């Protein structure tokens, strides 16, 4: 399963060509229960897909997929984004499905859109009870792909004055989940009028997003 999920993305990144008869890949947004607004930042993933197509030569569909955490459809998406401001609840079956997806070669990016941290950590403990989020060092390859972030994940929006941090879940030496905390990367991917961020801030957010995709598809 890991090889099946990984092969086509790597081919896309290296050749910028979609093999004949192969559907174009989509990024996906994870839908979950618990009351948190999983649907936040609706313009974020289309803009990230456009940016990667231009900057990395990928061939993503601009429209993203929406997938339930417990659905078999999850395995159709090599890279899944999760965001929100509030509660996150995974059932035992949903946690097992997400675990199998990640062990099988999938990649999850969690972006705390403020207020999600305490809930998502508990939810991910159901997925990987034997793992803990570890803060990735600034020299980790995820920060040194096409774009270099010598200070780690960029700070996009200010909330409580905390520094932006990048955490990871590492399964058998492979980074299966990257968790951006106190950064709000997804806000920086949104349409420019939504947050009115300076161009350099939006650029940093999109470049970090591109690094996450590039790293996930080539590790």
C-alpha positions in Angstrom: 0.0 0.0 0.0 2.8 2.4 0.9 4.4 2.0 -2.6 1.0 2.3 -4.3 0.3 5.6 -2.6 3.8 7.0 -3.1 4.7 6.1 -6.7 2.4 8.3 -8.7 3.1 11.5 -6.6 6.8 11.1 -7.0 6.3 10.6 -10.7 4.3 13.8 -10.9 6.8 15.9 -9.0 9.7 14.7 -11.0 8.2 14.8 -14.5 5.2 17.2 -14.3 3.3 14.7 -16.5 0.1 12.8 -15.6 0.4 9.3 -17.1 -2.3 8.6 -19.7 -5.5 7.3 -18.2 -4.5 8.4 -14.7 -6.8 10.8 -12.8 -5.1 14.0 -11.7 -4.3 14.0 -8.0 -6.2 16.1 -5.5 -5.3 17.5 -2.1 -7.9 16.6 0.5 -9.5 18.2 3.5 -10.2 15.9 6.5 -13.8 16.0 7.8 -14.1 14.9 11.5 -16.6 14.9 14.3 -16.6 16.7 17.6 -18.0 20.1 16.7 -14.7 21.7 15.4 -15.0 23.7 12.2 -13.1 21.2 10.0 -14.3 23.3 7.0 -12.4 26.4 7.9 -10.3 28.2 5.3 -12.2 27.1 2.2 -9.9 28.9 -0.3 -6.7 27.6 1.2 -6.2 24.3 -0.6 -7.1 25.5 -4.1 -4.5 28.3 -3.7 -1.9 25.8 -2.4 -2.5 23.5 -5.3 -2.1 26.4 -7.8 1.1 27.5 -6.1 2.6 24.0 -6.2 1.6 23.5 -9.9 3.4 26.7 -10.7 6.4 26.5 -8.4 7.0 22.7 -8.2 5.6 21.6 -11.6 3.0 19.4 -10.0 -0.3 18.7 -11.8 -2.8 18.8 -9.0 -6.5 19.4 -9.5 -7.2 22.8 -8.1 -10.5 21.7 -6.5 -9.8 19.7 -3.4 -11.5 16.6 -2.1 -13.4 16.4 1.2 -13.0 13.1 3.0 -14.4 11.6 6.2 -11.7 10.4 8.6 -13.3 7.0 8.7 -14.0 6.6 5.0 -12.2 4.2 2.7 -12.0 7.1 0.3 -9.2 8.5 2.4 -6.8 6.1 0.6 -7.5 7.9 -2.7 -5.6 11.0 -1.4 -1.8 10.9 -0.8 -1.8 14.2 1.1 -4.6 15.3 3.5 -5.0 18.6 5.4 -6.8 19.0 8.7 -7.7 22.3 10.4 -10.1 24.0 12.7 -10.6 25.9 15.9 -12.3 23.5 18.3 -13.0 20.0 19.3 -11.9 16.9 17.5 -13.3 13.4 18.2 -12.2 10.2 16.4 -14.1 7.0 17.0 -12.1 3.8 17.4 -12.9 2.8 13.8 -12.0 6.3 12.5 -8.7 6.2 14.4 -7.9 2.8 13.0 -8.7 3.9 9.5 -6.5 7.0 9.8 -3.7 4.9 11.3 -3.8 2.4 8.4 -3.8 5.3 5.9 -0.7 6.9 7.5 1.2 3.6 7.9 0.3 2.7 4.4 2.0 5.7 2.9 -0.4 8.6 3.4 0.5 12.0 4.9 -1.5 14.2 7.2 -0.9 17.9 7.8 -2.6 19.3 10.8 -2.8 23.1 11.1 -4.1 24.5 14.3 -6.3 27.4 13.3 -6.3 28.5 17.0 -8.0 26.6 19.8 -7.5 23.1 18.4 -4.4 22.0 20.1 -5.6 20.3 23.2 -8.3 18.4 21.3 -6.3 17.2 18.3 -3.5 15.9 20.5 -6.0 13.6 22.3 -7.5 12.5 19.0 -4.1 11.6 17.5 -3.2 9.6 20.7 -6.1 7.3 19.6 -4.4 6.9 16.2 -0.9 6.3 17.5 -1.0 5.6 21.2 2.6 4.5 21.1 3.8 7.8 19.6 4.1 11.4 20.9 4.4 14.6 18.9 8.0 15.7 18.8 9.2 19.2 17.8 11.2 18.9 14.6 14.6 20.6 14.7 15.2 23.5 12.3 17.6 21.4 10.3 14.9 18.8 9.5 14.6 18.3 5.7 10.9 19.4 5.8 12.3 23.0 6.2 14.9 22.6 3.5 13.1 21.5 0.3 12.7 23.9 -2.6 12.3 26.7 0.0 14.5 27.1 3.0 13.1 28.0 6.5 16.2 28.1 8.7 14.0 29.2 11.7 11.4 26.4 11.2 7.7 26.9 10.4 6.9 30.5 9.7 4.6 32.6 11.9 1.6 33.7 9.8 -0.8 35.1 12.4 -0.4 36.3 16.0 -2.7 35.0 18.7 -1.2 34.5 22.2 2.3 35.6 21.4 3.6 32.0 21.3 6.2 31.1 18.7 5.2 29.0 15.7 6.2 25.4 16.1 6.3 22.3 13.9 5.7 18.9 15.4 5.8 15.5 13.9 4.6 12.0 14.4 7.3 9.6 13.2 6.5 6.0 12.3 9.4 3.7 11.7 11.6 6.6 10.6 9.0 8.2 8.4 7.3 11.5 9.1 3.6 10.6 8.7 2.1 13.7 10.2 3.3 17.3 10.4 1.5 19.5 12.9 1.9 23.3 12.6 1.0 25.0 15.9 0.6 28.7 16.5 1.5 29.4 12.9 -1.8 29.4 10.9 -0.3 28.3 7.7 -3.8 27.7 6.2 -4.8 31.3 6.8 -1.8 32.4 4.7 -3.0 30.1 1.9 -6.4 31.8 1.7 -7.5 34.3 -0.9 -5.7 37.6 -0.3 -8.8 39.7 0.8 -9.7 37.2 3.5 -6.9 38.2 5.9 -5.1 41.0 4.1 -1.7 39.6 4.9 1.4 41.3 3.4 2.6 39.6 0.2 5.7 38.3 2.0 3.7 36.6 4.7 1.4 34.9 2.2 4.5 33.8 0.2 6.1 32.3 3.2 2.9 30.3 4.0 2.6 29.0 0.5 6.3 28.1 0.3 6.1 26.2 3.6 3.0 24.4 2.3 4.9 23.5 -0.9 7.8 22.1 1.2 5.3 19.9 3.1 4.0 18.5 -0.1 7.4 18.1 -1.7 8.8 16.4 1.4 5.8 14.1 1.9 6.0 12.8 -1.7 9.7 12.3 -1.8 10.6 10.8 1.6 
